[in-house]
Amino acid sequence: MSIAAEKTEIIIHEEWLRSLETRVAETKWEGWRTDGPTIFKVPRIFQVAESEAYVPKMVSLGPYHHGNIDLKAMEGLKWHYLKKFLGRNPDKTLKDYIKQIKEKEPQARMAYSEKVDKTSDEFAQMMLLDCCFVIEILHLWKPCVERREKEEEASYVVYFGGHSHRSEEALLLAHDRVVNSHYEFLGSFLGSKQKAQDAIFYSYTKYINGFAADLEEEEAMEISSEAFSRNFHHAHAFPPFTVARLLFAEHAGVISVFPSRGHTLHTTRSWDFLCLQRNGRVPPSSIYGSLD
């Protein structure tokens, strides 16, 4: 009889088989893994090779690095931020937030690629502290972002020309109408009248018709470019010298849009300003005028 024809006896130890069956029977179905994970733990080999990229140095968020002795200092700060968060929301109690976390606990656990070895209370406490910490950090960071965005803006003057007020009475009556027209005009570019009111910090309503506003460069360019194309389209209806002026305008009636620059006020009260003490001559670049 050939070797291929021989039957190989398979030995299964009954005691070992019963231990496997017992282990399967005792293993509870992990219902938390009904959805795929979205937060994965970086393999140990990568953490060692690129610790600067994968190992937190200041604070732990979530279970993977929770309890790290090197990050304990920030755990105390989380309690302070939790207290601040609760103080800013007096209509909600600590119990309200714990209840919401407990309700979302199964979904939160499913987000992690590995089973979180924490009790329900431990998991809820970790999520409460970490979430409130992140919220408070963003709350503190918001003014910095707004200030940075504000710094990216500059002041621009949108100049429409002069007013035709014939008397002081007419000037006073026209004030609100002129200001409102400025809001309406800028609002057509920014998307709303409210945004225009926030941007405009001064309206020229007496002799000069225009306004000064905080705008991004792109917004100022949009106002200028639209006026350019609109006025250029109708350029044939104007004399050449008028066309040259209107090409700098953006909207019907707009003559120019230019950055608003601050200048230092000088007076002739000082001889040093006139340079008379030095050589008795006034620099040709000086401009003098009277203000009433």
C-alpha positions as CSV (number, residue, x, y, z in Angstrom):
1,M,0.0,0.0,0.0
2,S,1.4,3.4,-1.0
3,I,2.0,6.2,1.4
4,A,-0.7,8.3,-0.3
5,A,-3.3,5.7,0.4
6,E,-2.5,5.6,4.1
7,K,-4.8,7.5,6.4
8,T,-3.3,9.9,8.8
9,E,-4.8,9.7,12.2
10,I,-5.9,13.1,13.6
11,I,-5.6,13.4,17.3
12,I,-7.8,15.9,19.1
13,H,-7.4,16.1,22.9
14,E,-10.9,16.2,24.4
15,E,-9.8,18.2,27.4
16,W,-8.3,20.9,25.2
17,L,-11.3,21.0,22.9
18,R,-13.6,21.4,25.9
19,S,-11.5,24.3,27.1
20,L,-11.9,26.0,23.7
21,E,-15.6,25.5,23.8
22,T,-15.8,27.0,27.3
23,R,-13.8,30.0,26.2
24,V,-16.1,30.6,23.2
25,A,-19.2,30.2,25.4
26,E,-17.9,32.7,28.0
27,T,-16.8,35.3,25.4
28,K,-19.5,38.0,25.3
29,W,-20.5,39.4,21.9
30,E,-18.8,42.8,21.6
31,G,-21.8,44.8,20.3
32,W,-19.6,47.9,20.4
33,R,-17.9,46.8,17.2
34,T,-21.0,47.2,15.0
35,D,-19.3,50.0,13.1
36,G,-15.8,50.4,11.8
37,P,-13.2,52.4,13.9
38,T,-12.1,55.9,13.0
39,I,-9.4,56.4,15.6
40,F,-6.5,54.1,15.3
41,K,-3.6,53.5,17.6
42,V,-0.2,53.9,16.0
43,P,1.8,50.7,16.1
44,R,4.5,50.5,18.8
45,I,7.3,50.2,16.2
46,F,6.3,53.6,14.7
47,Q,6.0,55.3,18.1
48,V,9.6,54.3,18.9
49,A,11.0,55.3,15.5
50,E,9.0,58.6,15.3
51,S,8.2,59.5,18.9
52,E,8.3,63.2,18.2
53,A,5.4,62.7,15.7
54,Y,3.3,60.1,17.6
55,V,3.9,60.5,21.3
56,P,2.2,63.5,23.0
57,K,4.5,65.7,25.1
58,M,2.0,67.9,27.0
59,V,-1.5,66.5,27.2
60,S,-3.4,63.3,26.5
61,L,-6.7,63.2,24.7
62,G,-8.6,59.9,24.7
63,P,-7.6,56.5,26.1
64,Y,-4.4,55.6,24.2
65,H,-2.1,57.8,26.3
66,H,-4.4,58.4,29.3
67,G,-2.6,57.9,32.6
68,N,0.9,58.6,31.1
69,I,3.0,59.8,34.0
70,D,4.7,62.4,31.8
71,L,1.4,64.0,31.1
72,K,0.0,64.1,34.6
73,A,0.6,67.8,35.0
74,M,-2.1,68.7,32.5
75,E,-4.7,66.5,34.1
76,G,-5.1,69.1,36.9
77,L,-5.7,71.8,34.4
78,K,-8.5,69.8,32.8
79,W,-10.4,70.0,36.1
80,H,-10.0,73.8,36.1
81,Y,-11.3,74.0,32.5
82,L,-14.2,71.8,33.4
83,K,-15.1,74.2,36.2
84,K,-14.9,77.2,33.8
85,F,-17.0,75.3,31.2
86,L,-19.7,74.6,33.8
87,G,-19.6,78.2,35.0
88,R,-20.2,79.5,31.5
89,N,-23.3,77.2,31.2
90,P,-25.2,77.6,34.4
91,D,-28.4,76.2,32.9
92,K,-26.8,72.8,32.7
93,T,-25.6,70.6,35.5
94,L,-22.7,68.2,35.7
95,K,-25.3,65.4,35.7
96,D,-26.7,66.6,32.4
97,Y,-23.4,66.2,30.7
98,I,-22.6,62.9,32.3
99,K,-26.0,61.6,31.1
100,Q,-25.3,62.7,27.5
101,I,-21.9,61.1,27.5
102,K,-23.3,57.8,28.9
103,E,-25.9,57.8,26.1
104,K,-23.2,58.2,23.5
105,E,-20.7,55.8,25.2
106,P,-21.3,52.8,22.9
107,Q,-20.7,54.9,19.8
108,A,-17.7,56.6,21.3
109,R,-16.1,53.3,22.2
110,M,-16.7,52.0,18.6
111,A,-14.6,54.9,17.3
112,Y,-11.4,53.4,18.7
113,S,-9.7,50.6,16.9
114,E,-8.8,48.8,20.1
115,K,-11.2,48.0,23.0
116,V,-10.9,50.6,25.7
117,D,-10.1,48.9,29.0
118,K,-12.1,51.3,31.2
119,T,-15.2,51.0,33.2
120,S,-18.3,53.0,32.1
121,D,-17.7,55.6,34.8
122,E,-14.0,55.9,34.0
123,F,-14.7,56.3,30.3
124,A,-17.3,58.9,31.0
125,Q,-15.0,60.9,33.3
126,M,-12.2,60.8,30.7
127,M,-14.5,62.0,27.9
128,L,-16.0,64.7,30.1
129,L,-12.6,66.2,31.0
130,D,-11.0,65.8,27.6
131,C,-14.0,67.3,25.7
132,C,-14.4,70.3,28.0
133,F,-10.6,70.8,27.8
134,V,-10.8,71.0,24.0
135,I,-13.8,73.3,24.1
136,E,-12.2,75.7,26.5
137,I,-9.0,75.7,24.5
138,L,-10.9,76.7,21.4
139,H,-12.9,79.3,23.4
140,L,-9.6,80.9,24.5
141,W,-8.1,80.6,21.0
142,K,-11.0,82.3,19.2
143,P,-10.0,85.9,20.1
144,C,-6.5,85.2,18.8
145,V,-7.9,83.9,15.5
146,E,-10.2,86.9,15.2
147,R,-7.4,89.3,16.0
148,R,-5.2,87.6,13.3
149,E,-8.0,87.9,10.8
150,K,-8.4,91.5,11.8
151,E,-4.7,92.1,11.2
152,E,-5.1,90.8,7.7
153,E,-7.6,93.6,7.0
154,A,-6.6,97.1,6.1
155,S,-8.5,100.4,6.1
156,Y,-9.7,101.6,2.7
157,V,-11.5,104.7,1.6
158,V,-14.2,104.4,-1.1
159,Y,-14.5,107.8,-2.6
160,F,-17.7,108.9,-4.5
161,G,-16.8,112.5,-5.1
162,G,-18.4,115.6,-3.5
163,H,-21.9,116.2,-2.0
164,S,-24.3,118.8,-3.4
165,H,-25.6,120.0,-0.1
166,R,-26.7,123.7,-0.5
167,S,-27.2,124.5,3.2
168,E,-26.4,123.2,6.7
169,E,-30.0,122.2,7.1
170,A,-29.9,120.1,3.9
171,L,-26.6,118.5,5.2
172,L,-28.2,117.4,8.4
173,L,-31.3,116.0,6.7
174,A,-29.1,114.1,4.2
175,H,-26.8,112.6,6.9
176,D,-28.8,109.4,7.6
177,R,-29.6,108.9,4.0
178,V,-26.0,109.1,3.0
179,V,-24.8,106.8,5.7
180,N,-27.5,104.2,4.8
181,S,-26.5,104.4,1.1
182,H,-22.9,103.6,2.1
183,Y,-24.2,100.5,4.1
184,E,-26.3,99.4,1.2
185,F,-23.5,99.8,-1.3
186,L,-20.8,97.9,0.7
187,G,-23.4,95.3,1.8
188,S,-23.9,94.4,-1.9
189,F,-20.3,93.3,-1.9
190,L,-19.9,91.8,1.5
191,G,-23.2,89.9,1.4
192,S,-25.3,91.7,4.0
193,K,-25.9,95.2,5.3
194,Q,-24.9,94.0,8.8
195,K,-21.4,93.1,7.6
196,A,-21.1,96.5,6.0
197,Q,-22.1,98.2,9.2
198,D,-19.4,96.2,11.0
199,A,-16.8,97.1,8.4
200,I,-17.5,100.8,8.0
201,F,-16.0,102.9,10.8
202,Y,-16.5,106.4,9.3
203,S,-18.8,107.9,6.7
204,Y,-18.0,111.2,5.0
205,T,-21.3,113.0,4.8
206,K,-20.5,116.7,4.7
207,Y,-18.5,117.8,1.7
208,I,-16.8,114.6,0.7
209,N,-19.0,111.6,-0.2
210,G,-17.4,108.3,0.8
211,F,-16.6,106.0,3.6
212,A,-13.7,104.4,5.3
213,A,-13.9,100.7,6.1
214,D,-11.8,97.7,7.2
215,L,-11.6,95.5,4.1
216,E,-9.5,92.6,2.9
217,E,-7.4,93.4,-0.2
218,E,-9.6,91.1,-2.3
219,E,-12.7,93.0,-1.3
220,A,-11.2,96.3,-2.1
221,M,-10.0,95.0,-5.4
222,E,-13.5,93.7,-6.2
223,I,-15.0,97.1,-5.6
224,S,-12.3,98.7,-7.8
225,S,-12.4,96.1,-10.6
226,E,-16.2,96.1,-11.0
227,A,-16.2,99.8,-11.3
228,F,-13.4,99.6,-13.8
229,S,-15.3,97.2,-16.1
230,R,-18.6,99.0,-15.7
231,N,-17.2,102.4,-16.5
232,F,-15.0,101.1,-19.3
233,H,-18.1,99.6,-20.9
234,H,-19.7,103.1,-21.0
235,A,-16.5,105.0,-21.7
236,H,-17.7,106.1,-25.2
237,A,-20.3,108.3,-23.6
238,F,-17.7,110.5,-21.7
239,P,-15.0,112.9,-22.8
240,P,-11.4,111.5,-22.7
241,F,-10.4,113.3,-19.5
242,T,-13.5,112.0,-17.7
243,V,-12.8,108.5,-18.9
244,A,-9.3,108.7,-17.4
245,R,-10.9,109.5,-14.0
246,L,-13.7,107.0,-14.2
247,L,-11.4,104.1,-15.0
248,F,-10.3,104.2,-11.3
249,A,-13.9,103.8,-10.1
250,E,-15.6,100.6,-9.4
251,H,-19.3,101.3,-9.1
252,A,-21.6,103.9,-10.7
253,G,-20.6,107.0,-8.8
254,V,-17.4,105.6,-7.3
255,I,-14.3,107.6,-8.3
256,S,-11.6,105.6,-6.5
257,V,-10.8,103.1,-3.8
258,F,-7.5,103.6,-2.0
259,P,-5.8,102.6,1.2
260,S,-6.4,104.8,4.2
261,R,-3.0,105.8,5.6
262,G,-2.4,107.5,8.9
263,H,-0.3,110.7,9.0
264,T,1.3,112.5,11.8
265,L,0.0,116.0,12.4
266,H,2.6,118.8,12.4
267,T,2.2,122.4,13.3
268,T,4.3,125.5,12.5
269,R,4.5,126.3,16.1
270,S,8.0,124.9,16.3
271,W,10.9,126.6,14.5
272,D,12.6,123.2,14.2
273,F,9.7,122.0,12.1
274,L,10.3,124.9,9.6
275,C,14.1,124.1,9.7
276,L,14.7,127.8,10.2
277,Q,17.2,127.3,13.0
278,R,19.3,125.2,10.7
279,N,19.6,127.1,7.4
280,G,16.6,129.4,7.3
281,R,15.0,127.5,4.4
282,V,11.9,125.4,4.2
283,P,12.3,122.0,2.5
284,P,10.5,121.9,-0.9
285,S,8.6,118.7,0.1
286,S,6.7,120.5,2.9
287,I,3.0,121.2,2.5
288,Y,1.3,123.8,4.6
289,G,-2.4,124.5,5.0
290,S,-4.9,126.0,7.4
291,L,-7.6,124.0,9.2
292,D,-10.9,125.5,10.1
